[in-house]
């Protein structure tokens, strides 16, 4: 599921709320046929209905539409990923330094022999 689309954000939220699409459709006051048609044809409902959907799902309409909140969430995810990568690199650098320190006597000994 592509979380960069309206329905890519809505469908996992419905699932997270442990609702079926039929239950969700009833919750926002539309028929299940209308609701499934929107999904099938990748159509976004009118603003009032989309707003009702956001309220029921506990998010903002801006988030569902991929506005600024989605950009911020993407930026935060990238930042966390970068921090994790940096931490792993620092750990590897420390391990390399430790192993290099252990090998110094052997390197000096090899220079004496050659």
C-alpha positions in Angstrom: 0.0 0.0 0.0 1.4 3.4 -1.0 1.1 5.7 2.0 1.7 8.7 -0.2 -1.9 8.8 -1.3 -5.2 9.7 0.4 -6.3 6.1 0.4 -2.9 4.9 1.3 -3.3 6.8 4.5 -6.9 6.1 5.1 -7.0 2.3 4.7 -4.3 1.5 7.4 -6.0 3.9 9.8 -9.3 2.1 9.4 -7.5 -1.2 10.0 -5.7 0.3 13.1 -9.1 1.3 14.5 -10.2 -2.3 14.0 -13.0 -1.4 11.7 -14.1 -2.9 8.5 -14.7 -0.6 5.5 -18.4 -1.3 5.9 -18.3 -0.2 9.5 -16.3 2.9 8.6 -18.6 3.8 5.8 -21.6 3.6 8.2 -19.7 5.7 10.7 -19.2 8.6 8.2 -22.7 8.2 6.8 -22.2 6.8 3.3 -23.2 3.5 1.8 -20.6 0.8 1.6 -21.0 0.8 -2.2 -20.2 4.5 -2.4 -17.2 4.1 -0.1 -15.8 1.1 -2.0 -16.3 3.0 -5.3 -14.2 5.9 -4.0 -11.4 3.5 -3.2 -11.7 1.4 -6.4 -11.6 4.6 -8.6 -9.2 6.4 -6.3 -11.5 9.3 -5.8 -11.3 11.6 -2.8 -14.8 12.4 -1.3 -16.1 15.9 -0.9 -14.4 18.1 1.7 -17.1 17.7 4.4 -17.0 13.9 4.1 -13.2 13.8 4.0 -13.1 16.0 7.2 -15.5 13.5 8.9 -13.2 10.7 7.9 -10.3 12.5 9.4 -12.2 13.1 12.7 -13.2 9.5 13.0 -9.6 8.4 12.3 -8.2 10.8 14.8 -6.0 12.7 12.3 -6.3 16.0 10.4 -7.7 16.5 7.0 -4.4 18.0 6.1 -2.7 14.7 6.9 -5.0 12.7 4.8 -4.5 15.0 1.9 -0.8 14.7 2.2 -0.2 18.3 3.3 2.4 19.8 5.5 1.9 17.3 8.3 2.8 14.5 5.9 6.0 16.4 4.9 6.9 16.8 8.5 6.3 13.1 9.3 8.4 12.2 6.3 11.2 14.5 7.4 11.1 13.1 11.0 11.3 9.6 9.6 14.3 10.5 7.5 15.9 12.3 10.5 15.4 9.2 12.7 16.8 6.9 10.0 19.9 9.2 9.6 20.5 9.3 13.3 20.3 5.5 13.5 22.7 5.2 10.6 25.1 7.7 12.2 25.0 5.7 15.5 25.8 2.5 13.7 28.7 4.1 11.8 30.1 5.5 15.1 29.8 2.1 16.7 31.6 0.5 13.8 34.3 3.1 13.9 34.9 2.5 17.6 35.1 -1.3 16.9 37.6 -0.7 14.1 39.7 1.5 16.3 39.7 -1.1 19.0 40.8 -3.8 16.6 43.5 -1.6 15.2 44.8 -0.9 18.6 45.0 -4.7 19.3 46.9 -5.2 16.0 49.6 -2.5 16.6 52.0 -4.9 18.4 51.7 -7.4 15.6 52.3 -4.7 12.9 55.5 -3.5 14.7 56.7 -7.1 15.0 56.0 -7.7 11.3 58.1 -4.6 10.4 61.0 -5.9 12.5 61.0 -9.3 10.8 60.8 -7.9 7.2 
